[in-house]
Amino acid sequence: MTCEEFIGKFDHYKAVRKQKKLFGTFGFRGIVNEGIGADKVRQVGAALALYLSKGKTVAIGKDPRVSSDMLEDALIGGIVDYGCNALTLGIITPNGLSLEVGKQADAGVMITASHNPPEYNGIKCLGKSGRGFSPDEDIALEKIYFSGMKKPADKGKRLVDSGAAGRYRDYIVSYAQRFSQKPMKIVVDGGAGSASMVTPETLERLGHDIVRFNCKYDGLFTVRNPEPTDANLVKLKELVVEEGAAFGVAHDGDGDRTAFVDEKGGFIQGDVSAAIIADHVLRENKDKKKIIAVTIAYSNLIEDVAKNLGAEVIYTPVGEPYLAQAKLYCGAQVGLEEHGSVLLGWSREGAMLAGVMAGILSKEGKTMSELVSSYPKYYQIKDAKTLPAGTDINALMERLEHEIPQDYKRLTDIDGVRVNYPTGWFLVRASGTEPKLRVFSEGVTEEKARKFNRVAMEGLERAIYA
């Protein structure tokens, strides 16, 4: 598939998303024993085994949630009973799993609810290369899942590999060393999740002085909510200032989200930290053509970074699998999501980003706040709209396009509705986990961001009751 063909399939992907009954943007998740349970996960394992065919191997990773062991056992049962081998890797980050799938398996499954609260868990499926399943692969798997599955005569095997986490640490150190490291003090909030030990240990191997906080596995996430937002990182911000650290870094439950705090205790927006990392990674990249893939929810900051690099920006629907496909088909060197995730390979990096950021600061000779202030400033508002019961979201989004004042520069509907103006934009898209619409707005000033938020919310009100 060419890059043009991939981009040309966005309308097809939008239609496929409407057909899904099980999978969301990337995998599915829910409250354990309500939206997700052992029987459901066992059936996913069985369907995946039939999808792959007899004798293939599925690598399995998990985060440390209290329900992960139960769901792992169920998943293994489905995979093995239906003729495939289940290779367990233990607690690992999604990118650690992705790397192992590419080396020694035919597919992968990550058991995690990522940044959701502890009562949630979920499933993400990866293909042979370690990329997340595409929408078409999701639909193919769903057809088997909802059909009458016939159990084959021969069972698969249960395999164990306890060395994957160590290999992932070696990989992180090897990559981060390309950015020369000047020793500095760094506070790590592991989020009690999969990256709790990986990040501090790899930073220490790179020569840094590490202060650990919340860096022990805790399946109940008793210290803080797993999502590394500004509001959830109060203690990290305090520790960075108290310790006189160069910066702080925090993760979510499975370690694929990474948030940064500057030396003054200031939270850094995810799309800012990800854009900084992409900027410096591409400066080191020797490819003549530089391409950055971002989701439709990404800040206009990336356009400024791309202009300085002479790079092209490709916008995709929201979700890691689309960014991975943009890397495959369009040759993008990096893929970025607005919450700070960065794809350097086929999956979201988490633990590695701390070492990369330390190397960037070493090279630039700046504090974290100075580095951030050297980039253009944009103002954002992240809002949500709860929908009346029974709302047809697809019909609502179509009405929304007609309820917006027609003074915009460009409207894009590859995933929700993004409306661009000369001084900012807003995006309205359906939540993948709740009966809500997410409403993002951005402006060159705070006043502009509020204006675009107001235009979106007022348009939604008219569309809901039209």
Protein Blocks (a to p, Z undefined) as FASTA:
>chain_A
ZZklmmmmmmmmmmmmmmpmkbcfeocdddehilpcfklmmmmmmmmmmmnoghiacddd
ddfbfklmmmmmmmmmmmmmnopacddebjadfklmmmmmmmmpcbdcdddehjacfkbc
cdddddfkopacdfklmmmmmmmmmmccdddfbdcdddddfklmmmmmmmmmmmmmmpcc
ddddddddehlpaklmmmmmmmmmnopacddehiaccfkommbcfblcfklmmmmmmmmm
mnopabdcdddfkopaccdddfkopacdfklmmmmmmmmmmmmpmbfbdcddddfkbcfk
lmmmmmmnopacddddedjklmmmmmmmnopabdcdfkopacfblbccfklmmmmmmmmm
mmnopafklmmmmpccdddddddddddehiafklmmmmmmmmpcckbfbdcfkgojaddd
fkbccdddddfkbccdddddddfbfklmmmmmmmmmmmmmmmmmZZ
